[in-house]
């Protein structure tokens, strides 16, 4: 059986990224291991199933990596966060000052809103209809 375990997300600073993902989005730090003076292995994920894919917060190590921080997909939505409590999660985003890029849209399959993380990466917040 195959699965995607982690997705690397280039960040400017480990601690500011951890703060955003835990304080603003309510994610949990799964691991934060120091690998060297300049490198850590930092995994975060939303509350829920611990077997779900995790984000690896990867600090930009050179100019090329720094140049794509916040724009790893050329401006397209990059990550998709599913919730079964859209109204409360959306309210949490707004109350925590997370930048909403596109307000809630009702679709035949459910609801979606687009928000940006602290670096500008775009996320879909999605709740599917039952």
Residue, then its C-alpha position, 0 to 999 in steps of 0.5 A: x500500500x502506498x501513500x503520501x506521508x509528507x509534503x515539504x513546504x518551504x518556509x522562512x523561519x521554523x518558529x514563525x511557521x510553527x506559530x502560524x500553523x499551531x496558533x492560527x490554524x490549530x494544527x499540532x506539532x508532530x515532530x520537531x527534531x534538531x538535525x544540525x545547527x541550521x536544519x530541523x525536521x518539523x512536521x505539523x498536521x491538522x487535528x484528526x487522523x494521525x495517519x493523514x499526510x503531514x506538512x514538513x516545514x522546510x526552512x529555505x536554505x539558499x536563494x533559489x529556495x527563498x525565491x519560491x517561499x509562498x509561491x511553490x505552485x506559481x500562484x495556484x491553490x497549493x493545499x486542500x484542507x477538509x473539515x466537517x465543521x466549516x462554519x466554526x473553522x472558517x470563523x477561527x480563520x477570520x478571528x485569527x487574522x488569516x487572510x481570506x482570498x476568496x469568500x465562501x462559495x456554495x458548490x453542488x458538492x459542498x462549500x469552499x473558501x480560499x485563504x493564504x498562509x503566512x507566506x502567501x501559499x493558497x489553501x482551499x478550505x473545503x466541506x463536502x456535502x454528506 
